[in-house]
Amino acid sequence: MTAGKKLSRPYIYVICAVTSMLILVTACNNEKKKITETVSQLLDKEIVFPDALQSKVLGRDTVIDVLGKKGYKIVTFADSLGCTDCRLNFYGWKLRIKEAGEWSKPVDFVFIVQPRSEYELYNILKFDQINFPIFYDFNASFIRENELPTEAMYQTFLINAENKIVLVGNPIPNKVLWDMYKETVESQP
């Protein structure tokens, strides 16, 4: 191409398309690297359950000892950002809890919520007929004391009897991850 010639329109489109693909590939690789690094940092991290957590069933105070129990626990946390009902997907969890009841080894479920409105959360729980304990975290102490990432994708995990994270990710929309949770729990001695 000589110095005074203009590029043809199709040639410009090809350059733009190739450049866009390179940017996307680089961005995807960077995102995958960030996810891998974050998960690696979380694995084997010990989880602390702050005393400030208040357990309630359908908005009523209750005493529950699941936090001090030894054994595997699936922990999920939702802060007040965005749609609490969407983030927690209680209907999906009800199905998973029922399924986990048929596993050969027990697993406890711990739901920690930093509600924007206690009344709003109560209405969600009532509508979804949720009769299992929810731990209210009014001061954001759980995420702060455990130095957890703020991204929702890292706020559900499986912990072992020593409260150390062994798997990260929400198994509700991901059957493969749910199977990994099951396999890990059932392989415990």
N, C-alpha and C positions, 0 to 999 in steps of 0.2 A: 504494500500500500504506500502510495507516495504522499508526501507532505501536503497537500492542498486538497486531497480527495476527502469527501464526506463518507462516513460509514453508512452502509445501507441499513434500512429499518430492520430487516430480519437479523442482521448481524448484531445490532444493538440489543434486540430481544434475547438472542442467545447469550450474549455477555451478561445481561441482567439476570437471566435465569441461572446461569452457572454461578455467578456471584451470590445470588440468593441461596442456592443450594449449599455453597461453601459456608455461608454464615449460619445456616440452619444446622449443618453437621457439626460445626464447631460449638454452637450453643448447646446442642443435644449432648455432645461429649462432655462439655463442662458441667451440665446439669447432672449427668450420670455420675461424674466424678464427685460432685458435691454430695449427692445422695449416698454414695458408697462411703465417703469420709464420715458423714454424719452418723450413718448406721454403725460403722466401725467404732466410733466414739461412744455410742450408746451401749453396745454389746458389753456385757459383764459389769455394767455400771450398777451399783447398789441403789435401790429406790428406798427413800425414807418417806414414811407416812406421818405428816405433821399432826401434832395433838389438836390443832385448830380445826381439823376436819370434823364436820357434824354429820352424823348418819341420820337419815330420815327415810321413812317409807310413806309414800303419798303425802309428803309434806309434814308428817308427824315425826317428832323426835323419837329415835329408837336406839337401843344399845345393841351393837353388833360387833362380834370379835373377829371378823374375817381378816382384818389388817394384821393382827398378831398371830394368826394361824400359820403353821408351817405348811408348805406344799405349793404347788403351782397356782398362779393367779394370772388372769387376763385383766390387765388394767387399761382403762381408757379414760382420757381426760378431755373435757371440752371447756374452753374459756367462754367469755361472754361475747366474743366477736362473732359476727355472722349469725346464722340461723341455728340455734341450739338443737332444735328438733332434727334438722337436716344433718348436723354434725354427729349427733349421737345415734340416730336411726334406731330408736328403741324397738321398733317392730322387728328389724333384722336381728337385733341382739336377743329378743325373746326366742326366735327360732333357733339361734345358735346355742343358747342356754339349754333349751329342750334337747337338742342334739347331743350336747356335751354330757347331759345326764345319762346317756347310754354308753359313754366311754368306759373302758375297763378301769381307768384311774380317775380320781376326782380332780376337778379344777374349780377354783373360786373365781367369781367375776367381781371386779371392783370398778364402779363408775364414779368418777370424781368430776363434779361440775362447778364451775365458777359462774353462777347465774347472773345474768343482767338484771333479772327480776325474779324473785322467789315465787311470786304469784304466777308469772308466765310459765315457769318450769312446773309448778304444781298442776296447772291446766294441761300441759303437755303430758305429764305422767298420768293424770286422771283420764285423759282422752285415749291414750295408748294402753290403759289398764296395766300400768307398771306397778307390780307389787313386790319388787325386790329393792334392797337398800340402795340409796344414792348418797354419796358423800358430798356435802356442800362445802365448797372452799371459798368463803367470802373474801379472804385476803390475798388470794393467789399464792398462798404459801407452798402448795404442792409443786407447782412449776418453778417457783423461785428457789426453794430449798434443794430441789433436785437438779437445778440448772438444765432444764429440758429445752429443746428447741421450741419455738413458737408455732412452727408449721404443723398443721393438723396431721399430716401424714406420719409424723414421728410421735404422736401422742396416744398411740395404742401399742401395747407390748405385752409379751408373756414374760413373767418373772418366775424364777425357781424358788425353792424353799429358803434360800438365803437372800431373797428379794433382789436378786441380780437379773438384769435383762438378758434373755436368751433369744428372743425374736422380736422384731420391730415391724409394725404395720397393722393396718386395720383389716381383719379377716372377713368382715361383713361383705364387702363387694368382691372379694378375691377368694374363690374356692381353693385355689392352689395353696395360698397362704393358710387358710383354715385347715387344710389337710396337714400342713407342716406343724401347726399348733397342736393338732390332735396327735400326730406321730411323736412329737416331743414330749407331750404330757404322758402318753401311754408307754413311752420307753423308760420312764423313771423307775428306779428300783423299788 
